[in-house]
Amino acid sequence: MNLIIDVGNTYTKLAVFSNAKIIHKKKVRPKYILKHINALVENYPSLNKAVISSVGEISESTLKSLNHKLNLLIFNSETKVPFANKYTTPKTLGIDRLALVSASVLKFKEKNVLIIDAGSCITYDFIKANNEYLGGAIAPGIRMRYKALNNFTANLPLLETEKPKNLTGDSTKESIHSGVVFGVLNEIDGVINAYKLKYSDLTVILTGGDAKFLSKQLKSSIFANSNFLLEGLNYILEFNSN
C-alpha cells in the first residue's frame, strides 16, 4: 500500500493506494498532517511507502517524522520520471505538472495527450505519443480572474464563481460572470482546437479544482479526472521503487 501526500498552499491531500486504486482520500490543513497520517498508518498496517509533493510549506521536523514511519520519497525536479523531459528549464517546472504528465503516461500510453489543470492557475501540458514532454502554458485560473477584476479596478465587486445566465450580461455582476467564465471556456476550447490542428489524434484530460464546473460547459471532447494528480504521484512512487 502507498500513501500519497500532496501539500498545497491551503490544504494537503492524503490518499491511500492499493493495487493502483484509491481506497481512501482526505483533505486536511497542513498543521494536522502528522495527526492524520498516524491514524492512517494505524488503520492500514500494510502502508509501507509514501511520496510527498509540496508546493506549500512543510517543516523539516514533519519530513523527519514521516521518514521514520514510512519509506518516504520526496518528489522534486531531480526525481526520475517515466518520460523524456524536453522542457528547457526543468528545474523551474512545477512538480505538480510533472506528476500530471506521469499520470498521462500511465493511462494513455503512446498517445498525444494535452493535460489541462484548472486550479489557481490553468496549466496546459503536452506530451507526444513518442513519450517526449514538450511543455505547455500557464494562464490565470477562474478565481484569479475574479480577484483581478476586484483588485485592479475601483468599483467592481469580488464575486463567487457562478455559471453565467447569458452570454450578454444585463448587469455588472452578470457581465463579470460572463467575462470570466466564457473567457476561460473559450480559452480552453481554443487551446484544444489549436493542438488538434497539429495533432489530430489528441487525447485531452481536464483535472483540478475547477474541472467539474468547467467540464459540462466545454464544447471539446475531454476526459475529466479529479484524481489525476494523485494517480501520477502514485505512479512516480512505483516507478522509483522498481
Stockholm file with secondary structure:
# STOCKHOLM 1.0

chainA/1-242         MNLIIDVGNTYTKLAVFSNAKIIHKKKVRPKYILKHINALVENYPSLNKAVISSVGEISESTLKSLNHKLNLLIFNSETKVPFANKYTTPKTLGIDRLALVSASVLKFKEKNVLIIDAGSCITYDFIKANNEYLGGAIAPGIRMRYKALNNFTANLPLLETEKPKNLTGDSTKESIHSGVVFGVLNEIDGVINAYKLKYSDLTVILTGGDAKFLSKQLKSSIFANSNFLLEGLNYILEFNSN
#=GR chainA/1-242 SS CEEEEEECSSCEEEEEEETTEEEEEEEECGGGHHHHHHHHHHHCTTCCEEEEEESSCCCHHHHHHHHHHSEEEECCTTSCCSSEECCSCGGGSCHHHHHHHHHHHHHSTTCEEEEEEESSEEEEEEECTTSEEEEEEEEECHHHHHHHHHHSSSSCCCCCCCCCSCSSCSSHHHHHHIIIIIHHHHHHHHHHHHHHHHCSSEEEEEESTTHHHHHTTCSSCCEECTTHHHHHHHHHHHHHHC
#=GC SS_cons         CEEEEEECSSCEEEEEEETTEEEEEEEECGGGHHHHHHHHHHHCTTCCEEEEEESSCCCHHHHHHHHHHSEEEECCTTSCCSSEECCSCGGGSCHHHHHHHHHHHHHSTTCEEEEEEESSEEEEEEECTTSEEEEEEEEECHHHHHHHHHHSSSSCCCCCCCCCSCSSCSSHHHHHHIIIIIHHHHHHHHHHHHHHHHCSSEEEEEESTTHHHHHTTCSSCCEECTTHHHHHHHHHHHHHHC
//
